[in-house]
Amino acid sequence: MTVKEIFETMEYGPAPESAAEALAWLVDQGDRFGHFIDGAFTDPGDGFDSCNPATGEVLATLTQAGEADVDAAVSAARRAQPAWAKLGGHGRARHLYALARMIQKHSRLFAVLETLDNGKPVREARDIDIPLVQRHFYHHAGLAQLMESELPGMGPHGVCGQVIPWNFPLLMLAWKVAPALAAGNTVVLKPAEYTSLTALLFADICRRAGLPRGVVNIVTGDGAVGEMVVAHKGVDKVAFTGSTGVGRAIRRATAGQGKALTLELGGKSAFIVFDDADIDSAIEGLVDAIWFNGGQVCCAGSRLIVQEGIAEAFHTRLCARMDKLRIGDPLDKCVDVGAIVDPVQRDRIAQMVAGCTAGEVHQVAAEMPAQGCFYPPTLITGLAPSDALMQEEIFGPVLVSTTFRTPAEAVDLANDTRYGLAASVWSENLNLALDVAPKLVAGVIWVNATNLFDAAAPFGGMRESGFGREGGWEGLRAYLRPVVKAAGKTKPLAQIVPFEGDSSFHGGLDRTSKLYIGGKQARPDGGYTRAVHGKSGKALGEVPIANRKDIRNAVEAAAGAAGWAKTTGHARAQILYFIAENLEARADEFAARIDAMTGIRKGASEVQASISRLFTYAAWADKFDGRVKGVPLRGVAMAMRAPVGVIGAICPDEAPLLGLVSLMGPAMAMGNPCVLIASEPYPLAALDFTQIIETSDVPEGVVNILTGSHAELAPTLARHAGVDALWCFSSTDLSAQIEADSAASLKRTWVNNAQTRDWTGAAGEGHEFLEAATEIKTIWVPYGE
């Protein structure tokens, strides 16, 4: 083709990238790899082939790990961890900086090897993935340097087990390894079976950069190896990126083990286009949202929701743009869409599209390569929100579309999914866009943009898209825990059983206590009560026994109080102050009640501590802020704090009033309605406290208080789809059951693992509680012409 013909046709000629250096590196390694354990590669063993999905060519043979390999990797990480932590922030920062520099020096090798192994266009690997990998190691070198001064009292978990997917093999490694190392942890990482080669190249870089032995360990193999890493008793923290189904299995597998857990799972992200949007810009954004990496992106904008008035024109122009997409050899720098990672995944995409009987299907007219694992970019219009492809993650180059009329309908359609990872909003009216963005149930929202990522900006999901954040200070915190001084170390918490005695009441009128649901006193659905006795056996009163229907009613009441999140922090603070004021007016009465129930003369101090705690959370209500992130673009990325939603909380048994206030306070302060299960052995103070709530201007449904058996009520709360987070500090050991039962909806949990907590001291309040009561929602707003 002549230069003249190129200008007349505007067709792209081939621009192949040489794979010689990457293939030479594989040859230098013998085209066979063992694991990377304790700073060296093990001898290759029996395993499986890693293939180029664009050609089917075998690139290398990898070793399938067994239990002995995982044991060796975890042992190496355990031996290395104390010394790595003792290096201090500056020492770790130097190593992270060295890794960043090494990756930068070998960036082209990483990009080509990633393309060979994964099938993504080399343009994407070269210009997006590898620069972001470098950025993460540079950024976390800085966080390591600053950690000791900025996060005092925090320390590493220990050994981190990390399992990553095949769609961004090296980038997901960086997202996991960089913060873990910065925080002082050591790592055992299991890359995806399909795409392990850049992880092994990274291992070689670690060795050459002088990273201490055992700090990073990499074991290869199929899903069974990931299960071994996750379940290993020597692992203190688990981080996983992958499918929602596997995330549920990991939640169940780690239940009750006391391991920290973060899950970044699937998505079905909405791409909302209003009728005043710049249509050409929106279409280019949509191309990036769904056909970037062949749609194999967890936050892909796979659901197009376009305003009805422009839908026809938008779809027509989108189809014309689709037909210009170039599909072919991923090593060709002129290619837009490369190969699907494996025939199994390609066939799954094809089956899902073939099974769709609704809507109208448009596939690009481009000729598919004769060999390799390719699937044409596809658009399906005219679907209803309930259609399977509007709800299920396809994880391929398939876009589905529906329409809306009003902004409120757009929000409803966008939130009509069990996922909550990302969303994109397109409108030239910034007021409209910024009104809609916070209403979307998603961890990341882009305004007039899509697929913006940076190491400084937290990324993560809500609902069945998982929990936890990666990137920024928020992501670093996931790899840290509060460091308890020797004098304040936790101890096993023994179950506190109610006192027994004579159930007869002598003298005076018997006040019948009730549950508190939706701002009203409510009789228990089952109609049963039980007597509460003091230490001497004297009957102090009777309390209702709540059942699953009472929980249902309480959760419905809490969901009906969603408007609480929209009130200002100042308004919430005033109500918390008012509660403290009314409690102080009855301080002697509450103190006497606590003394009578517990048989310990601590009531007065517990009441005063409760009043102080209410003041603390009133003070925090308008001061626990998000951050504007210093991301490298002309615009802002705002990491805003949003309420979690309905919080269920099983209150401490040992502190009947202070424990309840310590959980209610942060939940209310951050805008969450709550369902509180009172202390099981000492419940009367909680039911007396409902009178304080009634007289303190608390909107109905914001606080709901139930009494009953923790063991019987906990599973119902854990399984309830309307509960967004569940905290448990009962003296009954319910941690394992709560974490396992919560897997169905993947709600956030915070449990005590049957360990004591000093509710009167610093451990009873503060940032840990406020963070548990909030979600980070990152909103990206580019600006300028």
N, C-alpha and C positions, 0 to 999 in steps of 0.2 A: 504494500500500500504506500503510495507516494504521500509527501507532505500535503500536496494540493488535495488529494482525496480525503486525507484525514480532516482537513479544515472543512471540506464540503459535507462530509458525512457525520463529523463529530464522533466517529467510532473510536473506541480505545483499542490500541494494539497491545499485544502481550508485553508484560514487564515482569518476567520471572525472577524470583529471588533464588540465589544459589543455596542449595542445602549441603554443600560440600563440607563446610566446617562442622556442622551438626552431625553429619554422618561420620566424619572423621573422629569426632569425640566418642561416638558410640563404638566405633572400631577400636579406639584406644582402650576402651573399657572391656573389650572382648565381646561386645554385643550381648553380654550376660551380666546380670547384676544380682548381688546378694542384698542384704539389709545394711543399713548404716547404724551401727550400734557402738557406743562408747568411743566415738571418734574415728572409726575405721569401717570399711566395707567388709562384711562377712563373705565367706566363700559362697558362690552361687549354688543353689539347690534346685530341686524339682519345682516347676512353676508353670508359667503361662506366657504367651506371646503378647507383646504390645505392638499393635499394628497401626499403620497410617490409614485413617478412614477414607481418605481421598483416593487411595490406590489399592488398599488391601495389603500392601507390602509389610512384611514383618520387620520391625525396627530393632527390637531387642527381646531377649527372654528374661523375665523377672522371676523372682523366687517367692513362692507361697509360704508365708510365715506360719509357724506352728506355735503352740503354747510356750515351748522353750524359748523361741525367739522373742516373743512378747515379754516373757519373764526377764530375759536378759536385757531387753531395752528398758524396761521399767526399773530394774535394779541399777543399771548404769545411770539413769536419770536421778534415781534416789541418792546414789553416792555423790553425784556431782552437785546436787541442789544446794546443800548448805554453803559450800565454798562460793558458788555462783551468787547466792544471795548476799554473802559477806563482802563480795567485791564492792558493794555500794552502788549508788546510782551512777556515779561518774565512771566507775570501772565497767559497768554494763553498757553505758552509753558509748564508750570507746569501741567495744566489740560490735554493737549494732551499727555504728558509723562505718566500721570496717566492712561489714556485710553489705551495707548500702553501696559503698564505693566499689566493691567487687562485682556486685550485680550490675552496676552502671557500666563498668569496664567490659563486661561480657554480655551486654544487653542484646546485641544482635544474635549471639549464639542462643540465648534464652528464647528470643522471639521465634527464631526459625525452628528450634526444637519443639516449642509449644505448638506451633502450627503443624508440624509433622505428626505430633502425637494426638492432637485434639481435632484438627480439621478446620479450625477457625482461620479466616483470612489473615495473612501475615501483616497486613496493614493494621488490623485491630490489635494483634499481639504486640507489634512494634510500637504503635503510637498510643495505645491505651493501657494494656495490661502491664507491660514491663515498666513504663514510667510510674504507674501507680504502685507497683511493688517497691521500686526504689524510694518513692515518697513515703511509704509506710515505715520502712526501716529508718530513714532519716528522721521522720517525725517522732518515732518511738525512741530513738536515741535522745531526742530532746526531752521527752516525757520521763525517761529514766533519769536524766540529769536533774530534773526538777522535782521528782517524785517525793524525795525525803522532806523537802521543805513545804511542798504544797499538799501532801497527803500524810501528815504525821499520824502515827498510831496505826498505820496500815502496813501489812506485810504480805508476802506471797502465800499462795495455797500450798505449794510444794511441787508435785509432779502433775503435769497436765497431759491428759490423753486427748488427742485431737484427730477428728475424722473429717476429711474434706471431699468435695465432689469433683466431677470431671469437667464441668463447664468452664471454670477458671482455675486450672490446676495450680499455677504459681501464685496468682493473686490471692486465692483463698488460703494458701500456705502463709503468705505474708500477713494477711488479716489475723491469722491465728498465732503464728510464731512470734511476730514482732512484739505485741503487747505482753505475751507470756514471758518472754525473755526480759523485757524492760522492767517488769514487776518483780523479777527475781525467781521465777519458776523455771523448771526444766521441762522438756517436752518429749513425748513419744507421739509421733504423727503417723497416721495411716493415710496415704494418698489414695485416690480412686484407682480401682483396678485398671480401667481403660487408659488412664493418663498419669502415670507415675514418673515419667522420664525427667521432667523439669524439677521434680522434688529430689530426684537422685542427683541431678546436676547441682542443685542447691546444697545438698549434702557435701558434694565435692568442694563447693565454694566455702562451706563452713570449715572444712578441713584445711583448705589452703589459706583461709583468713586467720587461722590460729584460734578459732573458738575452742574453749576448753572441752576436753573429752566428756561425753555424756550429757552435755547441755542440750543438744539436739540429737534425737534418735528417730530414724525413719524405718518403718517396717512395711513391706508390700504384701498385697494379696487381695482376696475377695472380701465380701461382706463379713464372713466369719472372723476375719482378722480384726475388723472394726469392732465386732462384738466382744472379742477377747480384750481389746484395749479398753473399751468402755467399762466392762465388768471387772477389770483387774483390781484387786484389793489395794494395790500399791499406788493407784491413781487417785489424786485428791480433787481434781477439777476436770470436767469433761466439756469439750466444746465441739459442736457438730454443725455442719452445714450440709443440707441434703433434703430429701423428701419428707413430707409431713408424716407419712406412715412409719418411716424409720425413726423419726423424732419421737413419735409416741412409744415405740418399742424401747428406745433409750431411756425415756422418762420412767417407764415401768422397770427397766433393768437396774436403774440406779436408785430406785425408791428405797428410802430408809438407810442408805449407805453413808449419808452425810456428805456426799460429794457436791461441790458447786457444779452448776449446770447452766450452760447457755445453748440455745437452739436457734439456728437461723434456717427457716424451712421454706416451703413452697409459697407461691403467690398466684394471684389472678388479678393483676393490677389494672386499674381503670385508667383510661386515657380520655379525658373529658374535653370536648371541643365546643365552645360556645359560638353563637352565630356572629359575634363581633371579632372572632379570632382572625389573625393573619393566616389564611388558609394554606398558603404555600409554605410558610414556616411550620405550621402544625403538621403538614404532611411530611416535611423533612424530619421533623421530630419523631413522627410516628414510624418512619422508616428506621430510625435509630432505635426506637423503643422496642420494636418487635422483630426486626430482621438483623439487628446486631447479634453477632455470635449465633446466627441461625435460629434466633428465638430461644436458644438454650440458656435462658437467664431467669433466675428466680423472680426478679422484679420486672420482667418484660411487660410492656404495656399491651397485654394481649386482649384486653376488652376495650374496644373503641365505643365510646358513648358520645354521640354527636347530636347537636341540637337539630330538631326536626326541620327547621326552615332551610338549613344548608346541607342536609344529609345527602340528597341526591347529587348535588354538584360536588360535594366533598368526595363521595365514593367514586364518582366518575374520574375526577382528577387523581385520586389515589390509585385507581387501577392503571391509569396512564403512567404514573410514576413507577408502579410495581413492574410494569412491562419493560422498564429501562434498567432494572436491576441485573447485574452481571453475576452469573453463577458459574463456578468452575474451580479450577485448580487453586487451592488456598495459597500456594506459594506465588501466585500471580498477583502482583501489587495492584492490578486494576480490577480484581474481583471483589464484589460486594458481599456475596453469600457463599460460604464454603461448605464443607461436608458436615453431616450429622455424625456424632461421635462413634456410633456403632450401628450395625444393621438391626440389632434388637430395638434400639431407640427409634430408628427410622420406621420400622414396621409398626411400632406402637402408634406413632404419629399418623401413619397412613390408615390404620384401623380406626382410630378415633374420628378422622375426617370422613372415612367411608361410612361410618355408622351414624353420621349426622343426616337426618332426612329433612330437616327444616332449613329455611333460608336459601340463599343463592350463592353458589361457590364460584369464585374467580381465582384461577391459578395463572402464574406468569407464563407467557408463551415461549419463553426461552427454552432452548434445547438443553436437556440435562446431559451431563457428561456420561459417556458410555460405560465407564467403570467408576467404582467408588460408591460412597454412601451419601447420596444427595436426595433432597426433597424440595419441590418447588415452593417458593413463597406463595401463601394462600390467603385469601380474604373471603369470609363468609358473612354476608349481610342479611338483615331481616330476621335475626334471631330474637326470641323472647327471653326475658331474664331467667326463666326457669329451665331453658334448654341446657342439656348436659354440657355442651362446649362453652356455655357462658359461665359455668360453675366449676368445671374441672380443669386443672392445670394440664396443658398439652405438652409444654416444654419443647416446642419446635416452632418453625417459621409460619405459624397459623394465627391469623388475626380474626376475631369475631366481633360483630358490630350490632348495636341497637341504637335507638334514638330516644331523646327526651324533649320535653317542652319547656319546663321551668327549672331554675336553679335548684329548688327543693327536690324536684324529681331526679335531677342529676345526682344529687347527694345520696338519695335513697337507692338509686340503681348502683352507684359506685360501692355503697356499703352492703349491698345485697350479695354477700359472699362470706364464706367461713374464714377466708384469709384476711390479712391486713398488713401486707408488706410495703407496698408503694402505690403511688398514684401520680398522675400528671394532669395539670389544669391549664387550658389554653384560652386566654381572653385578653384583648387589648385594654379592657377595663380592669385595672389592677385592684380597685376596690372590690369588684366582684370576685376576682380570683382569690384575694386574701380573706374574703368572707367565706368562701367555699372551702378553702384548704384546711383550716382547723377542724371543720366538721367531718372530714373524711377519716375513717378508721383505718389509718395506715401509719407506719413508722416513719416513712419518708414521703414527702410530697414535693414535686417539682412544679414551679409556675413558669409557663412558657419555656419549658426545657424538659429534658428527660435524661436518665442515666448519667447524672452528675454524681461523682464519687470523690471523696478525698479522705486522707488519713485523719484529718482534724474533725470531720463531721461524722457523728454517730449514725450507724446504719443498723437496722433491725426491724422486727415485725411485731404485730399484735395478733390476737386471736390464734388461729392455727398456723400462722406464719412464724410462731415461736416467740421466744422471750430472750432478753439480753440485747446488748448493743455492741457493735464493733466499730472502733475508731474513736479518736479523741479521748479526753479524760474519762468519759463515760465507759468507753470500751476498756480502758486500762483498769477501771474499778472492778470489772468482772473477773480480773485475775488477782485481785487483792482481797484480803479479809482483815477485820479488826484484830490487832495484836493485843492479846490479853496479858497484862503483867502477872507475874507469878502469884502475887497476893490475891489477884482477882480472877484466877482461873476458874472456869466452870467445872461443876461436878455433876455426876449423875443425879437426876431428879427422881426421887421416890414418889410414887403415887400417893396423893393425899386422899384419904377416905373419910366420908362424913362421920360425925359422931352419932352414936345411937343412944336411945333413952326412952323415957316415957312420953308417949304422944298425946297425953292429956294436957289441956290448957286450963289454967286456974286463974279465974278472975278476969274482968274486963271483956271487951268485945273482941272477937277474933276477926282481924282484918284479912280478907281474902286477897292475896297477891295475884296479879295476873301478868300475862305476857304483855309486851309493849310492841305493837305492830302498826305501822302507818299512822303514828301520832295518837294512837288510842290504846287504852287498856283492852286486852282481848283474852277471853277464856281459851284454854288449850283445846285443840280439836278433839283429843282423846278423852278429855274430861277427867283426867287423873291428876292428883297432886301427891306430894310427899312431904313429910314433916322434916323440919330442920332443927337439930338439937345443938345445944351448947356443950362445952366440955364436961359439964357436970351431969349431962343427960337431960337437962330441962328443955322442954319443947319451946322453941322460939317463934315458930310460925310454920306455915305450909306454903310450898311453892308449886306452881304448875309444872307438869312434865310435857315438854314440847315434843311433837313428832314431825314426820316428814311433811305433812300438810301445813303445819305451822311454819316450817322453813319455806315452803312454797309461797305462802301468803306474805312472809316477811321479805323474800326476795322480790316478789312482785311490787310490794310497797316501795322497796329501795329503788327498783327500776323506774317507778313512777316519779321518783324524786330526782330525775336526771338534771332538772333545772338547777340543782344545787351547784353543779359544775360551772354554770354560767354566772353565778354571783361573783362579785369582786372579792379579792382576798381581804380587803378591809371589812367588808360586810361579814364575811365568815369569822374574822377576828373578833368583831363586836359580839357575836353570839357566843363564842368561846369564852370571852371575858365575862359575859352575863351568866353563863353556866357556873363559872368559878365564883362569881359574886353570890349566887343563890346557894351554892354548896357551902360557902363559908358561913352564911346565915344559919345553917343547920349543922355546923361542924360537930358540936357536942353530941347531937343525936346520932350522926353517922359513926363517930368514934365509939360511942357506947355499943352500937350495933356490931361493929367489927370486933370489939373486945368480947362481946357475948358469943359470937359465932366461933372465933378462933381460940378463945381461952388464953390469949396472950394480950397483954396490955400494950398494944402498939397502934390502937385505933387513931389516937390523936395525931401521931406522927404520919400515919398513912393518909389521913384526910388532908393535912397540910401539904404533904408531898403531891397529892392529887390536885390541889388548888394551884400549886406552883407549876405543875405539868400542864394544866390548862392554859396558864399564862404563857408558858413556853410555846405552845402550838398556836396560840393567838398571835404571839409575836412573829412566828414563822409564816403565818398564813399569807402575808403579802411580801415576803422577803426571800422565799426559796425560789430563786430565779433560774431561767435558762441562760444560755450563752449565745452570743453571735460569734460564729466560728471564722477563723482567719483562713479561708480557703482561697486557692489560687485562681480566682475568676473575678470578673467585674460584676459584682453582685454580693449577696449575703446568703449565708446558710445559718438559719436560726434554729438552734436546738432548744425547742420550747418544752416546758414541762406541762403535761396534761394529766388529768386524773386517770387512774386505772379503770374506774367504773365501780361496780358493786363489789365491795370488799366484805367477805365473810371472815370473822375472827373468833377463834375459840380462846377465851381469856384465861390468864393464869389462875390457877387454883389458890396459890399461896398469898396473893395480894388481891383480895376480892374487889376493892374499889380502885386502888391505884393501877392494877393490871388492866381493868376495863378502860379507865381514862387514858392509859398509855397507848392503847390501840385505837380508841375512838378519836383521840385528839388529832393525830396526824392524818387519819382518814378524812375527818371533817375539814381540817385546815387546808388540805389539798383538793377539796371539792368532790370527795367520794361519799356516797351514801353507804351505810354499813349495816350488817346483820351481826350482832354480837351474841355469842353464847357465854353466859355468865359463869363464874367460878362454880364448879359442880358441888364441892362440899360446903361452900359458904356463899350461897346465891342471894341472900336477902338484901345485902347492901346494893346489889345491882337493881333489884326491883324497887327499892326505895329511891334509887337514883332516877328512875323513870319520872318521878314527881318533879325532880329538878329539870329534866328535859322538857316536860310539859309546860313549865313556867318560864322558859328561857328563850322563847321565840324560835325554837328549832323547827324548821318546816317539816310537815308530816312526811314520814318515810325516810328521812335522812338518817335517823338512828332508830334501829329496831333491836329490842333486847329479848332474848329467849332464855329459858332455863331448862335443864334436863341433862341427860346422860351424854357426855362428850363422845363416848365410844359409839353411841347410837346415832348421834346427829352429824358427826364428822363425815361419814361416807356420803350422806345425802348432799351436804354442802359441796364436797369435792366433786361429785358427779353432776351437780346442777349447772346446766349450760348458761344460766343467767348470772352466775357468780363469776366475776372476772379475776379475782384473786382470793386466795384463802391463806390466812395466817393461823398458826396453831401453837399455843404456848401452854397447853394443858399438861398437868402432871401425869396424865395417862399417856403412855407412849403410842401416839397415833401417827407419827411422822411417815412411816413406810406406807401405811394404808392411804393416807391423804395424797402422797406423791404418786402412788400407783393409780388411784382412782381419778386423779386430776388429768391423767394422760388423755382421756377421751376428748376433752375440750382444750387440752394444753393450756390450762389456766396457770397463772403465776402462783407459786406457793412459797411460803416462808414458814419453816417449822423449826422446832427446838431440838429435835433428835434426843429428847428426854434429858437435856442438859439444863442446869440451872441458869438463871439470869438475875442479876441484881437490879430489881425494879426501882430501888430507891436511889441508885447511883447513875453514873454516866451511861451505863449500858442500857438503861431503861428509857432513854429518849435520844433525840438528835437526828443526824443525817441518815442513819441507817433506816429509820422509820419513815422519814420523808421520801427517801428514794424508793422504798417499797410501796409507797402510796402514789407514785407518779410513773408515767411513761414518758420517754423522750420521743418527741415528734420533730423531725428535722425538716424544715421548710426552706427550700432553695428558691431564691428570687434573683435571677440575673437582671441587670438593668443597663440602660444605655441603648443607643441606636446601633 
